[in-house]
C-alpha cells in the first residue's frame, strides 16, 4: 500500500472533512456544524484548518486546527487549538504524521482542550504540559451586599459591549454570535469583568459552567453577585469553574477532580493564559 498523501486542510476541503468527521468521529454532529466550527473569523491569515491524509483520492484521516490571535496581558498572541484528530482504522499508523505536521508550525501556542486519554499521553510525549484538571463549585445564594457595595451584573447584550474595555469588548464581539454561549459583565463603573458561561449538569442538577473571565481577581471578588444573578434570573443553584482559571481556589467551595487534563505547549505562557475561548470549547456546542 502506498503512503497516504498528507496535505493542509484548505477551506475548500472543509465540507469533505466535515463529512468524514460525521461518519467516523461523531454522527450526532452534522458536517455543516463541523465546517462552521472551523470558519470562525478569529485569525484572518490562518495558515490552514489542520492537516488531512488522503488515500486514492479520499480522506482517510485528519487533525483539525482552530486558529486565533488574541490579546494576552496587552500583547497579541497566536494560538492553534487542536480538535477532531481522527484517522480510519486501516491508517492509524499515519496518526503521528498529522500531529507532527501540525505541531511543527512555528509561532503558535498550541492547545488541546478535549483530548482522549491516548491523545493526552501522545501530546505529552511531544512536550505538551497538562493543566490543572480540578473544578471548583460553590452555591449560588442571594447576596444583598452586592448592591450596597455598588457591584452590578449586566446581561443586556448591547450594554455589555459598551461597558467593557477595548480588548475585552473585542473578545465579546468575537463570540457573541455563538447562540449557546451566555455573557455577563460584572463590576462597577469603569471596572468591569467579562464572564462567559454555559448551562451545565452535575449529578443531573443544572448549574452554570464558567468558561472564561477577563479579570480573574475581579470575578473572584464579585462571584457572589454573579451567583445571585444566576440563581434569581436563571434558577441555577451553583457555579462551576476550572481551578486553573482562578488565582486561587476560594474557601467554602467544593473541589472536584478526576477530569481528563487539558494540555498545552508554549514557551512563554502559563495554563491560566490558555483561554477556553477561541477554541473548539466554544466553536462547537459541547456539553459540560
Secondary structure, DSSP 8 states (H G I E B T S, - for coil): ----EEEE--GGGHHHHHHHHHHHT-TTS-HHHHHHHHT-SS-TT---SEEEEEETTEEEEEEEEEEEEEEETTEEEEEEEEEEEEE-GGGGGGHHHHHHHHHT-TT-EEEESS--HHHHHHHHHTT-EE----EEEEE----THHHHTT-EEE--HHHHHHHS-HHHHHHHHHHTT-TT-EEEEEEETTEEEEEEEEEEEETTEEEEEEEEES-HHHHHHTHHHHHHHHHHHH---EEEEEGGGSSS--SS-EEE------EEE-SS--GGGS-SSSSHHHHS----
